Amino acid sequence: MKENVLDVLMYLFESYVDTEEIPEPDQNELRLELAQAGFGDSEIERALDWLDGLTDHQENLQYGSLTAHGTRIFNDFEHERLDSYCRGYITYLEHIGILSPPQRELLVDRLLALESADIDVEQIKWVVLMVLFSQPGQELNYARMEDLVFEENSGAVH
């Protein structure tokens, strides 16, 4: 079974998003659960590193003065990894108020950390949910994003 880091992250996210379980399981418990679910050791380690990066970057990223009138310019590496549709979707989420500029930067950082050759909008949606879920006080934006994800996925197939 060929799994990638996002598959592992989505499994964890779906398993723990609605639980009231406190304290959260430690990394050894997560490793065991993920191995029992059939994920490979390298994907498990990369996913746990990705999650550590999510919390580390929230604490360590420093932002200059942010303005609602600023424009995000993507660098060459970001252009290679995020096609115009992906960049447009990120801009759209910021424009409608689901993402703030610092959250957008965290999102881009975590998308690039997936090390996936082909990032698509579906992956962006899941990572946005993970970013918003990981931040206190983002329940409304999380619910709005969740509505977008499930509204767009429930459409009729033509």
C-alpha positions in Angstrom: 0.0 0.0 0.0 1.5 3.3 -1.1 0.6 6.0 1.4 1.9 9.5 1.7 2.3 11.8 4.6 -1.0 13.6 3.9 -2.8 10.2 4.1 -1.3 9.7 7.6 -2.2 13.2 8.7 -5.7 12.9 7.4 -6.1 9.6 9.3 -5.0 11.2 12.5 -7.1 14.3 11.9 -10.2 12.3 11.3 -9.5 10.0 14.2 -9.0 12.8 16.8 -10.8 15.9 15.5 -14.1 15.0 17.3 -12.7 13.3 20.4 -12.9 15.0 23.8 -9.9 12.8 24.8 -7.6 14.6 27.1 -4.7 14.3 27.4 -3.7 13.7 23.8 -1.9 10.5 23.0 1.9 10.7 23.0 3.9 10.1 19.9 4.7 6.5 20.9 1.0 5.7 21.2 0.4 7.4 17.8 3.2 5.4 16.2 1.7 2.2 17.4 -1.8 3.1 16.3 -0.6 4.2 12.9 1.5 1.1 12.4 -1.5 -1.0 13.3 -3.5 0.9 10.7 -1.0 -0.1 8.1 1.1 3.0 7.6 4.8 2.6 7.0 7.5 3.7 9.5 8.9 6.4 7.2 5.5 8.0 6.5 4.6 7.9 10.3 7.9 9.6 11.2 7.4 12.3 8.5 3.8 12.9 9.6 4.8 13.3 13.2 7.6 15.7 12.2 5.1 17.6 10.1 2.8 17.9 13.1 5.7 19.1 15.3 6.5 21.7 12.6 2.9 22.9 12.7 3.1 23.8 16.4 6.7 24.9 16.3 6.1 27.3 13.4 3.1 28.9 15.0 5.3 29.9 18.0 8.4 30.8 16.0 7.1 32.6 12.9 7.5 36.4 13.2 5.4 38.7 11.1 6.1 42.2 10.1 3.4 44.8 10.0 0.5 43.2 8.1 -2.0 45.1 6.1 -5.3 44.0 4.5 -4.1 45.7 1.3 -0.9 43.8 0.9 -0.3 41.3 -1.9 1.4 38.0 -1.4 4.2 37.4 -3.9 5.0 33.7 -4.3 8.7 32.9 -4.8 10.0 30.7 -7.6 10.1 27.5 -5.4 6.5 28.1 -4.4 5.5 28.7 -8.0 7.0 25.3 -8.8 5.1 23.5 -6.1 1.8 25.4 -6.1 0.2 25.9 -9.5 -1.9 29.0 -10.3 -5.1 27.3 -9.2 -3.6 26.4 -5.8 -2.2 30.0 -5.3 -5.6 31.4 -6.4 -7.4 29.2 -3.9 -5.1 30.3 -1.1 -5.7 33.9 -2.0 -9.4 33.3 -2.2 -9.5 31.8 1.4 -7.6 34.9 2.6 -9.9 37.2 0.7 -13.1 35.7 2.3 -11.6 35.9 5.8 -11.0 32.2 6.5 -7.2 32.7 6.6 -5.3 35.7 8.0 -1.9 36.6 6.5 0.0 34.7 9.2 -2.2 31.7 8.8 -1.6 31.9 5.0 2.1 31.8 5.6 1.8 28.8 8.0 -0.4 27.1 5.4 2.2 27.6 2.6 5.0 26.4 4.9 3.1 23.3 5.8 2.1 22.6 2.2 5.7 22.7 1.1 6.7 20.5 4.1 4.5 17.8 2.7 7.2 17.2 0.1 4.5 16.2 -2.4 5.4 16.5 -6.0 1.8 17.5 -6.9 -0.1 19.7 -4.5 -3.7 20.2 -5.4 -6.6 22.1 -4.0 -8.0 19.1 -2.2 -4.8 18.8 -0.2 -4.9 22.5 0.5 -8.4 22.2 2.0 -7.3 19.4 4.4 -4.2 21.3 5.5 -6.2 24.5 6.0 -8.5 22.5 8.3 -5.5 21.2 10.2 -4.0 24.7 10.6 -7.2 26.2 11.8 -7.9 23.3 14.2 -4.5 23.7 15.7 -5.1 27.3 16.7 -7.2 28.4 19.6 -10.1 30.8 18.8 -10.5 29.7 15.2 -13.7 27.7 15.6 -15.8 29.9 13.3 -13.2 29.9 10.5 -12.8 26.2 10.9 -16.5 25.7 10.6 -16.6 27.9 7.5 -13.8 25.9 5.9 -15.4 22.7 6.8 -18.6 23.9 5.1 -16.6 24.7 2.0 -14.9 21.3 2.0 -18.1 19.3 2.3 -20.3 21.6 0.2 -18.0 21.3 -2.7 -17.6 17.5 -2.3 -21.3 16.9 -2.1 -22.1 18.2 -5.6 -23.6 16.0 -8.3 -21.3 14.1 -10.6 -21.8 14.9 -14.2 
